[in-house]
Amino acid sequence: MYKYIVRPILFLISPEAVHSLVVNLIKVFFALPGVKFIVKKIFTKSNPNLTRKVFGIDFKNPIGLAAGFDKNAELFDHFDAFGFSFIEIGTVTPKPQPGNPKPRSFRLKKDKALINRMGFNNKGVIEARNRLARRANRNVVVGGNIGKNTLTPNQEAVGDYLKCFTELYPFVDYFVVNVSCPNIKDLKALQDTDNLRAILIAITDHRKQQPQHKPVLLKVSPDLSKEQLDSNIDIAVELQLDGFVATNTTTSREGLKTSETTVSQIGNGGLSGAPIRDRSTEVIRYIHGKTQGKMPIIGVGGIMSEKDALDKLEAGASLVQLYTGFIYEGPALVKRICNKLLR
């Protein structure tokens, strides 16, 4: 039904407008008595064999919603109804910011892909913190994806990441440090050894002072060279991070079915969806081998089917996340993956 009726209608509207529409519809309909219960009955698969314990946290199944959908912590109380066991909010920045100029999100239908250059548009960490403080639903794990404001120079980025980390610390279950998004000017420079170490030292030092240990993960770019990836892994191991999210979106445009003219007209942005599937899985396999499987990995990038999810888990991911696959395949994809895992 979704692929043949709902999706064609939604795809008549621009991606960003659809996102706002879906967010508002979910909030309105889930406020009606019984709606969430019905949705949960349709889309949720519960089975003890699906459960996972990763970095000390219990997950009902290994499937989560990636950062970028629930930017402002508005929907995390609802998305377990679609079968997700964890939701990653953000990317959150210290101050509210509008993001990059519109249009900034584009569909590549022939490739089952998206290109976005949203630019960390969000309402700021205080609004996210306040919503999370009212969190009622403990059936879903919540991760906090943190970044820096666009106008903050890289030499002051440590303060931005630490601000988000300290504000959200009491209210999320794990953190993801996002230094790999291609849509913030010069952000990827923070992946360099010295910059990354400074950010992670500040975060892990603060964590040591807290009564409860919250896992910290590093989100890596699929565009890193082997040497750069090795450097990221070495720093994560040195500072005793809890794992990785692999991977972010890519700036590569190789192998697309969409015409070069169309892609060129769209311009810059991070590519997600089916074209990034293999590279993401390759990075997962490399990290898993390099760390001898001792550091958990959340696999994300190009999961459009049950097989795609299983490929990432077999490559070494402990958990997986959907975003573009959720948009193209609909909420039934989560249950289909769960069913496949039980066979």
KOLDOZA-931761 format. One line per field, with one value per residue (C-alpha): residue number from 1; residue in three letters; x, y, z. Coordinates in nm, 2 decimals, always signed. Example, Ala and Ser with C-alpha at 12.3 -4.5 7.8 and 13.67 -1.06 7.14 Angstrom:
% residues 2
pos c(1  2) $
code c(ALA  SER) $
u c(+1.23  +1.37) $
v c(-0.45  -0.11) $
w c(+0.78  +0.71) $
//
This chain:
% residues 343
pos c(1  2  3  4  5  6  7  8  9  10  11  12  13  14  15  16  17  18  19  20  21  22  23  24  25  26  27  28  29  30  31  32  33  34  35  36  37  38  39  40  41  42  43  44  45  46  47  48  49  50  51  52  53  54  55  56  57  58  59  60  61  62  63  64  65  66  67  68  69  70  71  72  73  74  75  76  77  78  79  80  81  82  83  84  85  86  87  88  89  90  91  92  93  94  95  96  97  98  99  100  101  102  103  104  105  106  107  108  109  110  111  112  113  114  115  116  117  118  119  120  121  122  123  124  125  126  127  128  129  130  131  132  133  134  135  136  137  138  139  140  141  142  143  144  145  146  147  148  149  150  151  152  153  154  155  156  157  158  159  160  161  162  163  164  165  166  167  168  169  170  171  172  173  174  175  176  177  178  179  180  181  182  183  184  185  186  187  188  189  190  191  192  193  194  195  196  197  198  199  200  201  202  203  204  205  206  207  208  209  210  211  212  213  214  215  216  217  218  219  220  221  222  223  224  225  226  227  228  229  230  231  232  233  234  235  236  237  238  239  240  241  242  243  244  245  246  247  248  249  250  251  252  253  254  255  256  257  258  259  260  261  262  263  264  265  266  267  268  269  270  271  272  273  274  275  276  277  278  279  280  281  282  283  284  285  286  287  288  289  290  291  292  293  294  295  296  297  298  299  300  301  302  303  304  305  306  307  308  309  310  311  312  313  314  315  316  317  318  319  320  321  322  323  324  325  326  327  328  329  330  331  332  333  334  335  336  337  338  339  340  341  342  343) $
code c(MET  TYR  LYS  TYR  ILE  VAL  ARG  PRO  ILE  LEU  PHE  LEU  ILE  SER  PRO  GLU  ALA  VAL  HIS  SER  LEU  VAL  VAL  ASN  LEU  ILE  LYS  VAL  PHE  PHE  ALA  LEU  PRO  GLY  VAL  LYS  PHE  ILE  VAL  LYS  LYS  ILE  PHE  THR  LYS  SER  ASN  PRO  ASN  LEU  THR  ARG  LYS  VAL  PHE  GLY  ILE  ASP  PHE  LYS  ASN  PRO  ILE  GLY  LEU  ALA  ALA  GLY  PHE  ASP  LYS  ASN  ALA  GLU  LEU  PHE  ASP  HIS  PHE  ASP  ALA  PHE  GLY  PHE  SER  PHE  ILE  GLU  ILE  GLY  THR  VAL  THR  PRO  LYS  PRO  GLN  PRO  GLY  ASN  PRO  LYS  PRO  ARG  SER  PHE  ARG  LEU  LYS  LYS  ASP  LYS  ALA  LEU  ILE  ASN  ARG  MET  GLY  PHE  ASN  ASN  LYS  GLY  VAL  ILE  GLU  ALA  ARG  ASN  ARG  LEU  ALA  ARG  ARG  ALA  ASN  ARG  ASN  VAL  VAL  VAL  GLY  GLY  ASN  ILE  GLY  LYS  ASN  THR  LEU  THR  PRO  ASN  GLN  GLU  ALA  VAL  GLY  ASP  TYR  LEU  LYS  CYS  PHE  THR  GLU  LEU  TYR  PRO  PHE  VAL  ASP  TYR  PHE  VAL  VAL  ASN  VAL  SER  CYS  PRO  ASN  ILE  LYS  ASP  LEU  LYS  ALA  LEU  GLN  ASP  THR  ASP  ASN  LEU  ARG  ALA  ILE  LEU  ILE  ALA  ILE  THR  ASP  HIS  ARG  LYS  GLN  GLN  PRO  GLN  HIS  LYS  PRO  VAL  LEU  LEU  LYS  VAL  SER  PRO  ASP  LEU  SER  LYS  GLU  GLN  LEU  ASP  SER  ASN  ILE  ASP  ILE  ALA  VAL  GLU  LEU  GLN  LEU  ASP  GLY  PHE  VAL  ALA  THR  ASN  THR  THR  THR  SER  ARG  GLU  GLY  LEU  LYS  THR  SER  GLU  THR  THR  VAL  SER  GLN  ILE  GLY  ASN  GLY  GLY  LEU  SER  GLY  ALA  PRO  ILE  ARG  ASP  ARG  SER  THR  GLU  VAL  ILE  ARG  TYR  ILE  HIS  GLY  LYS  THR  GLN  GLY  LYS  MET  PRO  ILE  ILE  GLY  VAL  GLY  GLY  ILE  MET  SER  GLU  LYS  ASP  ALA  LEU  ASP  LYS  LEU  GLU  ALA  GLY  ALA  SER  LEU  VAL  GLN  LEU  TYR  THR  GLY  PHE  ILE  TYR  GLU  GLY  PRO  ALA  LEU  VAL  LYS  ARG  ILE  CYS  ASN  LYS  LEU  LEU  ARG) $
u c(+0.00  +0.27  +0.48  +0.19  -0.05  +0.11  +0.46  +0.35  +0.13  +0.40  +0.66  +0.45  +0.56  +0.91  +1.11  +1.14  +0.77  +0.68  +0.90  +0.72  +0.38  +0.47  +0.60  +0.28  +0.05  +0.22  +0.18  -0.18  -0.30  -0.10  -0.27  -0.60  -0.70  -0.61  -0.42  -0.07  -0.20  -0.33  -0.02  +0.19  -0.02  +0.04  +0.41  +0.58  +0.74  +0.81  +1.02  +1.29  +1.52  +1.53  +1.67  +2.03  +2.25  +2.50  +2.73  +2.54  +2.19  +1.91  +1.75  +1.42  +1.55  +1.86  +1.68  +1.68  +1.58  +1.89  +1.96  +1.80  +1.44  +1.36  +1.59  +1.42  +1.32  +0.96  +0.88  +1.10  +0.80  +0.61  +0.84  +0.85  +0.50  +0.67  +0.88  +1.20  +1.38  +1.59  +1.57  +1.86  +1.76  +1.94  +2.19  +2.15  +2.36  +2.40  +2.20  +1.90  +1.99  +1.79  +2.04  +2.13  +1.92  +1.63  +1.59  +1.82  +1.68  +1.63  +1.51  +1.70  +1.41  +1.60  +1.87  +1.65  +1.85  +1.84  +2.08  +2.06  +2.25  +2.02  +2.30  +2.21  +1.88  +1.74  +1.58  +1.88  +1.99  +1.78  +1.45  +1.56  +1.66  +1.33  +1.14  +1.35  +1.31  +0.93  +1.01  +0.73  +0.81  +1.09  +1.02  +1.25  +1.62  +1.71  +2.04  +2.16  +2.35  +2.55  +2.73  +2.85  +2.68  +2.77  +2.90  +3.12  +3.48  +3.65  +3.90  +3.60  +3.41  +3.50  +3.28  +2.98  +3.01  +3.06  +2.76  +2.53  +2.69  +2.64  +2.28  +2.16  +2.36  +2.08  +1.82  +1.96  +2.08  +2.38  +2.56  +2.69  +2.96  +2.90  +3.21  +3.15  +2.85  +2.94  +2.69  +2.86  +3.14  +3.48  +3.32  +3.50  +3.83  +3.73  +3.80  +4.17  +4.36  +4.42  +4.08  +3.90  +4.11  +4.04  +3.66  +3.66  +3.89  +3.66  +3.35  +3.51  +3.66  +3.31  +3.17  +3.42  +3.27  +2.91  +2.75  +2.63  +2.83  +2.66  +2.81  +2.98  +3.00  +3.19  +3.01  +3.25  +3.24  +3.24  +3.47  +3.77  +4.08  +4.22  +4.48  +4.21  +3.99  +4.28  +4.34  +3.97  +3.98  +4.30  +4.17  +3.84  +4.03  +4.28  +4.00  +3.79  +3.49  +3.21  +3.17  +3.11  +2.82  +2.92  +2.85  +2.74  +2.63  +2.88  +2.99  +3.06  +2.83  +2.98  +2.76  +2.43  +2.15  +2.02  +2.16  +2.48  +2.29  +2.03  +2.29  +2.49  +2.19  +2.12  +2.47  +2.64  +2.51  +2.54  +2.41  +2.22  +2.03  +2.10  +2.42  +2.60  +2.51  +2.82  +3.07  +2.90  +2.91  +3.28  +3.36  +3.17  +3.37  +3.70  +3.63  +3.51  +3.82  +4.05  +3.91  +3.87  +3.50  +3.56  +3.39  +3.02  +2.91  +2.58  +2.55  +2.37  +2.37  +2.17  +1.95  +1.66  +1.57  +1.60  +1.91  +2.08  +2.03  +2.15  +2.46  +2.56  +2.50  +2.71  +2.98  +3.01  +2.74  +2.57  +2.27  +2.15  +1.96  +1.72  +1.65  +1.63  +1.51  +1.23  +1.13  +1.14  +1.01  +0.78  +0.74  +0.68  +1.05  +1.13  +0.90  +1.02  +1.38  +1.27  +1.09  +1.40  +1.62  +1.39  +1.41) $
v c(+0.00  +0.25  +0.20  +0.21  +0.46  +0.66  +0.71  +0.84  +1.10  +1.21  +1.23  +1.49  +1.73  +1.85  +1.63  +1.90  +1.98  +1.61  +1.58  +1.87  +1.72  +1.38  +1.51  +1.71  +1.43  +1.19  +1.43  +1.50  +1.14  +0.99  +1.23  +1.05  +0.76  +0.42  +0.53  +0.45  +0.11  +0.03  +0.14  -0.06  -0.38  -0.34  -0.26  -0.40  -0.74  -0.86  -1.16  -1.24  -1.36  -1.01  -0.85  -0.72  -0.59  -0.34  -0.10  -0.19  -0.10  -0.34  -0.31  -0.48  -0.54  -0.42  -0.16  +0.22  +0.54  +0.74  +1.10  +1.37  +1.26  +1.37  +1.67  +1.85  +1.55  +1.58  +1.22  +0.99  +0.90  +0.78  +0.59  +0.26  +0.22  +0.17  -0.11  +0.09  +0.00  +0.32  +0.67  +0.91  +1.27  +1.56  +1.66  +1.91  +2.23  +2.47  +2.75  +2.73  +2.77  +2.77  +2.56  +2.62  +2.81  +2.62  +2.41  +2.18  +1.83  +1.64  +1.29  +1.08  +0.84  +0.63  +0.56  +0.53  +0.81  +1.15  +1.44  +1.69  +1.99  +2.08  +2.22  +2.11  +2.30  +2.26  +2.45  +2.42  +2.20  +2.37  +2.29  +1.94  +1.90  +2.03  +1.79  +1.50  +1.60  +1.53  +1.19  +0.95  +0.65  +0.43  +0.15  +0.31  +0.39  +0.75  +0.86  +1.22  +1.32  +1.64  +1.89  +2.25  +2.57  +2.67  +3.01  +2.86  +2.85  +2.51  +2.64  +2.69  +2.37  +2.19  +2.43  +2.36  +1.98  +2.00  +2.23  +1.98  +1.69  +1.84  +1.96  +1.63  +1.40  +1.33  +1.27  +1.05  +0.69  +0.73  +1.00  +1.02  +1.28  +1.41  +1.55  +1.39  +1.57  +1.71  +1.99  +2.22  +2.44  +2.30  +2.05  +1.76  +1.92  +1.82  +1.46  +1.55  +1.39  +1.70  +1.85  +1.52  +1.43  +1.77  +1.73  +1.37  +1.44  +1.72  +1.49  +1.19  +1.40  +1.53  +1.18  +1.06  +1.31  +1.18  +0.91  +0.72  +0.61  +0.71  +0.55  +0.78  +0.68  +0.85  +0.89  +0.84  +0.95  +0.70  +0.94  +0.88  +0.73  +0.41  +0.63  +0.87  +0.59  +0.43  +0.76  +0.79  +0.43  +0.48  +0.79  +0.61  +0.32  +0.55  +0.75  +0.45  +0.54  +0.29  +0.24  +0.38  +0.49  +0.39  +0.58  +0.94  +1.06  +1.08  +1.36  +1.10  +1.09  +0.78  +0.52  +0.71  +0.63  +0.99  +1.20  +1.40  +1.72  +1.67  +1.58  +1.89  +2.11  +1.98  +2.08  +2.01  +1.79  +1.45  +1.15  +0.88  +0.57  +0.27  +0.42  +0.44  +0.08  -0.10  +0.16  +0.18  -0.20  -0.19  +0.06  -0.14  -0.45  -0.26  -0.12  -0.45  -0.62  -0.34  -0.35  -0.73  -0.69  -0.53  -0.20  -0.21  -0.05  +0.10  +0.04  +0.30  +0.38  +0.23  -0.02  -0.05  -0.42  -0.70  -0.83  -0.49  -0.49  -0.85  -0.77  -0.49  -0.72  -0.99  -0.74  -0.66  -0.41  -0.48  -0.25  -0.09  +0.24  +0.34  +0.68  +0.69  +0.33  +0.43  +0.71  +0.49  +0.16  +0.28  +0.17  -0.20  -0.23  -0.25  -0.55  -0.72  -0.70  -0.84  -1.13  -1.20  -1.21  -1.47  -1.72) $
w c(+0.00  +0.09  -0.22  -0.46  -0.30  -0.02  -0.16  -0.50  -0.33  -0.09  -0.37  -0.54  -0.26  -0.20  +0.04  +0.31  +0.29  +0.32  +0.62  +0.80  +0.70  +0.83  +1.16  +1.21  +1.11  +1.35  +1.63  +1.56  +1.49  +1.78  +2.01  +1.93  +2.16  +2.03  +1.72  +1.85  +1.97  +1.62  +1.45  +1.69  +1.62  +1.25  +1.24  +1.55  +1.58  +1.94  +2.00  +2.26  +1.99  +1.84  +2.16  +2.18  +2.45  +2.31  +2.50  +2.81  +2.68  +2.61  +2.27  +2.18  +1.83  +1.63  +1.42  +1.48  +1.32  +1.22  +1.31  +1.08  +1.10  +1.46  +1.46  +1.76  +1.98  +1.88  +1.78  +1.99  +2.21  +1.90  +1.68  +1.87  +1.73  +1.38  +1.52  +1.60  +1.92  +1.92  +1.79  +1.74  +1.78  +1.62  +1.50  +1.78  +1.81  +2.11  +1.95  +1.72  +1.36  +1.03  +0.83  +0.47  +0.22  +0.05  -0.15  +0.03  +0.00  -0.33  -0.44  -0.69  -0.76  -1.01  -0.76  -0.45  -0.30  -0.14  -0.16  +0.13  +0.25  +0.54  +0.75  +1.10  +1.10  +1.45  +1.74  +1.96  +2.25  +2.52  +2.33  +2.28  +2.64  +2.76  +2.55  +2.65  +3.02  +2.97  +2.82  +2.91  +2.68  +2.82  +2.57  +2.32  +2.35  +2.27  +2.13  +2.11  +1.79  +1.86  +1.64  +1.63  +1.51  +1.16  +1.27  +1.54  +1.41  +1.43  +1.69  +1.92  +1.83  +2.15  +2.34  +2.12  +2.15  +2.52  +2.56  +2.38  +2.57  +2.92  +2.85  +2.71  +2.94  +3.19  +2.93  +2.65  +2.66  +2.43  +2.23  +1.88  +1.80  +1.45  +1.29  +0.95  +0.80  +0.46  +0.48  +0.74  +0.61  +0.72  +0.96  +0.82  +0.92  +1.28  +1.18  +1.17  +1.46  +1.67  +1.64  +1.70  +2.00  +2.16  +2.12  +2.25  +2.54  +2.66  +2.63  +2.79  +3.07  +3.15  +3.14  +3.40  +3.65  +3.61  +3.83  +3.53  +3.22  +2.89  +2.58  +2.33  +1.96  +1.68  +1.34  +1.06  +0.70  +0.41  +0.23  +0.46  +0.33  +0.49  +0.67  +0.80  +0.91  +1.09  +1.27  +1.38  +1.51  +1.70  +1.87  +1.96  +2.11  +2.29  +2.46  +2.53  +2.32  +2.31  +1.94  +1.60  +1.37  +1.01  +0.80  +0.73  +0.39  +0.10  -0.14  -0.40  -0.71  -0.87  -1.04  -1.03  -1.27  -1.25  -1.53  -1.47  -1.57  -1.30  -1.04  -1.13  -1.11  -0.76  -0.65  -0.32  -0.05  +0.12  -0.08  +0.11  +0.01  -0.22  -0.38  -0.05  +0.06  -0.04  +0.08  +0.42  +0.45  +0.35  +0.62  +0.88  +0.78  +0.81  +1.15  +1.28  +1.16  +1.28  +1.63  +1.63  +1.69  +2.04  +1.96  +1.86  +1.54  +1.44  +1.06  +0.86  +0.49  +0.20  +0.39  +0.15  +0.21  +0.46  +0.28  +0.31  +0.69  +0.72  +0.51  +0.76  +1.06  +0.90  +0.82  +1.19  +1.29  +1.62  +1.53  +1.22  +1.14  +0.86  +0.71  +0.33  +0.33  +0.56  +0.32  +0.01  +0.15  +0.43  +0.79  +0.70  +0.63  +1.00  +1.05  +0.74  +0.87  +1.20  +1.04  +0.83  +1.14  +1.30  +1.00) $
//
